[in-house]
Amino acid sequence: MARRLFFVDTVRGGHAWITGEDAHHLTKVLRVAPGQKYEISDNRNLYLAEVETARREEVSFAIVDKLAPPDPPAHTELFAALIRFERFEWILEKATELGVQAVHPFVAERSEKGLEAAARKRLKRWRRIAREASEQSRRVTQPEIHEPVDGPPYGVSADLRLMLDESTDAPAILDAIPGERNPRGQVSLCVGPEGGWTPRERTGMQEAGWVPSSLGKQILRAETAAIAALAIVNAAWRARAVP
């Protein structure tokens, strides 16, 4: 059985600490105790660590060994139009589990009014969701959750930019992925709002170099499309990446 992983703020002098509400959760809910071993990450490196003390206000660890991190999936960044928050948070959680490096929320023309201002107040919660999903999926690093911006990401640079498009003439996503893939290449995925892209947005994205891609004839919810596309890209990069 795989050990649980926890994030710490820093590793210093062969020791690390978790304090506050996180320490309370570890001691009262997860029942960590001195002598138990876990994996910990300072968001850069992975360690095997043993619990030294476990108190409600602080859990301390002694570093046992530095571990080799697992092979990362494709380097992906997700640009996601703001949608209803319970669904957007589902995107954050599942995208984190799938190894996304960053999530960039944005306001599309058909996004619900007022979501951007409300989203800024939820950034702390969203980053917490990403942290917990990183621990659950045993990631070594957490994804960056950026502040929302107004308008689609026209000026983004990446090795491959895929714009998920419900248009019937958009090519299948697998046809848009190159046959030979650099394992260190960067892939940006962009998913629109629940109402779909406007003609102006679709034209602007394509003129900026985004490649339209389809997940099939069915009309998917935005959160379904985002997660399906990330899973496909990860699988494709693992299958035929060229070193």
N, C-alpha and C positions, 0 to 999 in steps of 0.2 A: 504494500500500500504506500502511495506517495505521501511524503511529508507535506504538511501545510506550509504555506509561504506567507510571511508578513513583511510589510514595508516599514523601514525605520528611517528617521531623518538623517542620521549619519552613523558611520562606524569609526570609532576613535580609540586608539590604543588597544585594539583587540576586544572592544566591548561595544554594545549598542543598547539603546533604551527605547521603550514605548511608554508614553505617559498619557494622562488624562482619560478621556472617554474610551480611547482605544485600549488602554491598559485595563480599564474596568470590564470591557467586553471580553478580553482575553482571560481574565481571572474568574469572572462570574458566569460567563456564558460558555466559553470554550474550555474552562477548567485547566488552563496551563499551570504547571507546577515545576518547581526546581528539579533539575535533572533531565527534563524532557528535551528532546532535540527537534529543531525546526529549521527550515530554510528561511533566510531573511535577505532582503535586498535594500540597498540604499539608493535605488533607482539607477544604479550604474553597474554594480557587481553583485554576484550571488554568493552567499555564504551558508555553510552549515554552522548552526549556533546552538548552544545549550543554555536553557533557562537557569540563571543564577538565583534571582529573587523574583517572586510573583506577588506583588501587593496591588491593592485596588488602584492606587494612584501611579504605580510604576512597575513595569516588568523589565528586568535587565537580562542581557544575554552576554555570554562569553563566546567569542568566535572560535570554532573548532577547526574549520578549514575553508579555504576559498574554492568555490566550485566552478566548473566550466558551464557557461550558459548553454541552453539548448539552441539548436539551429533556428534562426528566426524565420518566419514566413516572408512572403513578399513584402517589400517596403511600400505600404499603402497609406494614403491619406484620403479621408472621406470629406467631401464638401456636401453638406446636407441642408436643404431648405428647411426652415423652421415649420414644424407641424405641431399638432396638439401635443402638449408636453408629456403625457403618459406614453405616447407612442415614440416621441423623440427620445425619451429616456430609455426606452427599450432598444432603440438603435444604439445609443451610447454603450449600454451594457453588452449587447451581443457583438458589436463592432470591436470592443475591447477584447472580448474572448477570442475573436478571430485575428487579433494581433495588429489592429490598425495603429499606425504611429501617431496620427493626429486627426481630430475631428474639427471641422470648420463650419459652424452654423452660419447661415445667411438668410436674408429676407428676399424671397422671390416676389414677382408681381402678384401672384395668386396666393401668397401666404396670408393667413388671417391677420387682420389689422391689430396692432398692439402687441404682437408676440415678441418683437425685438426688445422693447423696454422691459417686459416681464422676464424675458430670458436672461438679461443681465443680472437680475436678482437671484437667479437660480444657478449661477455659475459654480458657486461653492458646493451646492448639492450635486451638480453634474460631475464635478471633479471627484467628489466623494464616491459617486456611483462607479466612476472609472477606476478608482483605487480599489474598491471592494471587488469589482469584476477582475481586476488584474491579479489580486491575491487568490481569488477562486480558481482562475485559469492558470495560475503559477507562472505569470509573466515576470521577467526580470525588471522590465521598465514599464512605467505607466504611460498611456498616451497623453498627448497634450490636448486639452479641451480649450479651444480659443473662444474669445468673445465673438458674439454675432456681428455681422457686418451687413450693410445694405447693398443688395444686388448680387447677382451671380458672380462666380470667380473667373472673370474673363482673362485676367492677366497671370494666371498660374503657369509655372513651368514644371514639367516632369517628363520622364522618358515616354510615358504613355498616359494620355488623358482620355478617360472614357466617360461620356455623358449618357446616362441611362435615359432612354427615350421611348415613350409609348407609341410613337409614330409607326404606322404599319410598314413604312419603307426603310426603317432603320435596320442595319445588318445585325445578325446575331452576335452576341458578345464574344463567343469563341472565335468568330471570323475576324473580329477586331483586334484580337490578341495576336501578336507576332509569333511565328513558329519557333524562332530562336529567341530566348529570353535571358537577359543578364540577371543573375541572381541578386545583384546589388542594384538593379534598376529601380526607379521610383515610379509608382503607379498612382495616379489621382483618379478617384471615382467621384462623380457628381450626380446626386439624385435630387429631383425637383420636388415641388410641393404636392399636396393631395390633389389639387386641381390641374396639375400638369404644367408644362412649359407654355408660355405665350409664344406666338410666332416671332416676335421681336427677340425674345430671349434665345429661342432655338437658333435663329440666324446669327445672333451675336456670339453665341458659344462656338458655333461651327467656324465662323470667321476667325475666332481666337485660337483655333487649332484643336478644339475638343472633338473627339470622334463619337458620333451617335452610335449607340449600341442597344440592342433589344434583348429582353429575357423571355420573349415568346409573345404569342398573340393575346394571352390573358392580361387583363389590366390588374396590376399588382398594387397593393398599398405601398406607399413610399418606404415604410420601414421594412417590408418584405423584400422589396427590390434592392435596397441597400445591403441587406445581409446576404441575400442570394448572390449578388455581384461580388462581394468580398470573398465569399466562400469559393466561387468559381475562379477568381484571380489567384487565390492561394493555392488551389489545387493545380491550376495550370502551371504556376511557377515551380512548384515542387516536382511536377511530372517531367518537365522538359527544359528546365533552366540550363543554360550553358555556362560553365565556370569561366 
